[in-house]
Every structure is written in C-alpha cells, then in structure tokens.
Amino acid sequence: MTTGTALTTADLRVLAEAGGLAPSLHNSQPWRFRPTPDLLGLEVHADLNRAVPAADPDGRALHISLGAAVFNLRVAAAHLGREAVVQLLPNGAEAQPRAVLDLSAPARSAQPFGADLYPAIAGRHSSRHPFTNRDVPEAIVADLITAARDEGVTLTVLEEHGVRRVLDLTAEAEARIAADVTREAETRRWLRLEPSFDGIPLAALGEHDRDARVPMRGFTGHPPRHTTPAERFEALPQLATLTTHSDGQAEWLRTGQAMERVWLLATVHGLRASVLHQAVEIPDTRWRLRDTAEGPANVQLVLRLGYGPPGAASPRRRVEDVLDQVYG
Ligand SMILES: Cc1cc2nc3c(=O)[nH]c(=O)nc-3n(C[C@H](O)[C@H](O)[C@H](O)COP(=O)(O)O)c2cc1C
C-alpha cells in the first residue's frame, strides 16, 4: 500500500460506523478498527476483552461477528468510491489483525459492488417478532444463495423436516444452556451492558421478562412464559443454514461476511431475519445439525427469514471506542 489517496478522518468515521453496526453474538461487538500507518487501509482486530468464552470457547462466533464487520467495511468502502481488497488472517497469529482491507485503489466502476447495500447497513436489525406465513419467493431465495456462494459459503433453505429437526435441536440446546450457571451468568452480564433490548428499557421489565428476552433464545416453538405466545409465530419458520466444508478461523470470517451479505440483501428485499444460535453453541447438537445430503458438513449459523415487523436498533459502542487513533 504505497500509492493512492489517504483516508480522511471523515472516511475513517464512515467506515468505523458501518463496521460497528454489524451483528454480533450477544451484541458483544468484539472489534477494533485500526488505520494502517500509510492511511490507505484498515485493519480489523479482535477485542478479546469482549469475547464470550462460556458460549463461544473457540471464538467461532467472535470470528463470524468480525466477518460481518468486514463485509460492512467493504460496503462502506464502495460507498466512499474505493475498491476494498481484503486479506483474511494476514499473519495467522493471535495478536495480529484478523483481516486487513487495502483501500488504496479507487472503485473501478461508478456503481462498485456493494454500494447499493450501504443504506441497508443502518436499516438491518434482528427481528425477533413473529413473522407472517408468507413464503420468501424463490427468486429472492436464489439471490441469497448466490450471495452466500460468492463468499465461499453454502446457504441452504431447509425443507419442513429440516426445520423441525433444527427447532428440536435448538430447544434441546436451549434447555441445556439454561441449566448451565456459568453461561447464564455470562449472558446476564452482556444483557446488563445493554441499556435496552429491542427498544424496551430493561429497567422497565421484571427479572423474569428480562431473561425471557435474552436474544430470543426462547424461539424454538416452545417459548418460555412471558414471551410472545407460540401460536402468534409463523406456523413453520423459514430457516436457512450457512455451512462450510472446513472449520477454522478463515471459514468463520467467511461465514460472517456471507451472513451479513445475505442479511443486507434480504433487508433490501424487505425481508426480516434473526439468528438461532443455541444448537450451534454445543458441540454435540452442532454435530447433529449436519445434513450432509443438503450441503457441506460444518454448520456455522442458522438464520430465520420472513416478513414481519422490523426489529429495533440495538445500542452500539461509539466510533471513538472502536476506531484506533490515527498517528502521523
Ligand atoms: C454469531 C451470532 C450469534 C447470534 N445468536 C443469536 C441468537 O441465538 N438469538 C438471537 O436472537 N440473536 C442472535 N444473534 C443476533 C445478535 O443478538 C444481534 O446481532 C445483536 O444483538 C445486535 O443486534 P442487531 O442484529 O439488531 O444489530 C447472533 C448474532 C451473531 C453474529
């Protein structure tokens, strides 16, 4: 990175704001963005103080969250008229950036890839509300499959038997997670850091309600008391898995980029989405999620898609807290 136009402070703010709006496990936002010394690129670092070790001991969800931030940075770069060349895990080592974006080149076209997704970055929210029973049209499903495939990840929209299997495994995992005091305490800690959840001030909720609203962990067809009654949820949720052939940090970063690309595109199409992560968090339920007849073996994420009310914006860290100082 030696030639090109240096990123201005305003550019860096646009980038960091977009990166910071990515979805993350428990809204942990485990990222830091550091301009390269020549100001022609941006490094994405993991903020390990914001890891979620009980739920995510291997850092799989952390890397998916970082990957989602990387995709938002690519879109924001296109919005700024720059070409983003991404290198994942440039040095492989733990303390190194998980990704580096070379932003030195101007975009090659007037409509660079991703620029049209930029407004969806701020418009995308997890929607944990009941959806209608309207099917996602095949043409949109095909677009979402292509979007994931372009990131090296397989998106599979599940048939009824697959949906029922995933919901059963999610219910089983949820019960096991609820019985694990370490994980419960960890989830509560993250929830306390959020001043509100889905627009509802936590202080206004009773303790039980507060638990029941933990990132829709109750959405399994058997929601706990005080959540929206099961019959108000769609009769058969439309679920999709994101799967990869291998399983390691690079695939997790790719999955995060695919998830965000699919989610932003879905948002542009007027779809809502949320994540059902419970079954992926426990090794044996994750193993049983595999359906090798449908796609690659490693299930990285389960997405619920459909039409319904938008979710509310969740709080985010300030740009100053995620963007490292520019020196020189
Ligand atoms: C790896 C990962 C796992 C997640 N797991 C869940 C989950 O199990 N249930 C849920 O409702 N949301 C889940 N989410 C969504 C986050 O809670 C959500 O992105 C975060 O609270 C920020 O809100 P937003 O998506 O509306 O911006 C997950 C997100 C990621 C990236």
The ligand as an SDF file (V2000), in Angstrom:
LIG
                    3D

 31 33  0  0  0  0  0  0  0  0999 V2000
  -22.7260  -15.3900   15.8010 C   0  0  0  0  0  0  0  0  0  0  0  0
  -24.0270  -14.7420   16.2090 C   0  0  0  0  0  0  0  0  0  0  0  0
  -24.9140  -15.4350   17.0340 C   0  0  0  0  0  0  0  0  0  0  0  0
  -26.1370  -14.8650   17.3890 C   0  0  0  0  0  0  0  0  0  0  0  0
  -27.0310  -15.5880   18.1400 N   0  0  0  0  0  0  0  0  0  0  0  0
  -28.2740  -15.1080   18.3550 C   0  0  0  0  0  0  0  0  0  0  0  0
  -29.2860  -15.9040   18.9860 C   0  0  0  0  0  0  0  0  0  0  0  0
  -29.0810  -17.0600   19.3360 O   0  0  0  0  0  0  0  0  0  0  0  0
  -30.5270  -15.3650   19.1490 N   0  0  0  0  0  0  0  0  0  0  0  0
  -30.8270  -14.1010   18.7080 C   0  0  0  0  0  0  0  0  0  0  0  0
  -31.9650  -13.6780   18.8540 O   0  0  0  0  0  0  0  0  0  0  0  0
  -29.8740  -13.3140   18.1430 N   0  0  0  0  0  0  0  0  0  0  0  0
  -28.6390  -13.7960   17.9330 C   0  0  0  0  0  0  0  0  0  0  0  0
  -27.7000  -13.0310   17.2810 N   0  0  0  0  0  0  0  0  0  0  0  0
  -28.0230  -11.6630   16.8890 C   0  0  0  0  0  0  0  0  0  0  0  0
  -27.4320  -10.6720   17.8870 C   0  0  0  0  0  0  0  0  0  0  0  0
  -28.0610  -10.7830   19.1420 O   0  0  0  0  0  0  0  0  0  0  0  0
  -27.6030   -9.2640   17.3080 C   0  0  0  0  0  0  0  0  0  0  0  0
  -26.8910   -9.1740   16.1080 O   0  0  0  0  0  0  0  0  0  0  0  0
  -27.1150   -8.1700   18.2460 C   0  0  0  0  0  0  0  0  0  0  0  0
  -27.8720   -8.1550   19.4270 O   0  0  0  0  0  0  0  0  0  0  0  0
  -27.1870   -6.7890   17.5590 C   0  0  0  0  0  0  0  0  0  0  0  0
  -28.4980   -6.5150   17.1460 O   0  0  0  0  0  0  0  0  0  0  0  0
  -28.8710   -6.2570   15.6150 P   0  0  0  0  0  0  0  0  0  0  0  0
  -28.6690   -7.5430   14.8580 O   0  0  0  0  0  0  0  0  0  0  0  0
  -30.3240   -5.8530   15.6570 O   0  0  0  0  0  0  0  0  0  0  0  0
  -27.9910   -5.1730   15.1060 O   0  0  0  0  0  0  0  0  0  0  0  0
  -26.4640  -13.5690   16.9320 C   0  0  0  0  0  0  0  0  0  0  0  0
  -25.5580  -12.8670   16.1120 C   0  0  0  0  0  0  0  0  0  0  0  0
  -24.3580  -13.4480   15.7440 C   0  0  0  0  0  0  0  0  0  0  0  0
  -23.4120  -12.6970   14.8270 C   0  0  0  0  0  0  0  0  0  0  0  0
  1  2  1  0
  2  3  1  0
  2 30  2  0
  3  4  2  0
  4  5  1  0
  4 28  1  0
  5  6  2  0
  6  7  1  0
  6 13  1  0
  7  8  2  0
  7  9  1  0
  9 10  1  0
 10 11  2  0
 10 12  1  0
 12 13  2  0
 13 14  1  0
 14 15  1  0
 14 28  1  0
 15 16  1  0
 16 17  1  0
 16 18  1  0
 18 19  1  0
 18 20  1  0
 20 21  1  0
 20 22  1  0
 22 23  1  0
 23 24  1  0
 24 25  2  0
 24 26  1  0
 24 27  1  0
 28 29  2  0
 29 30  1  0
 30 31  1  0
M  END
$$$$
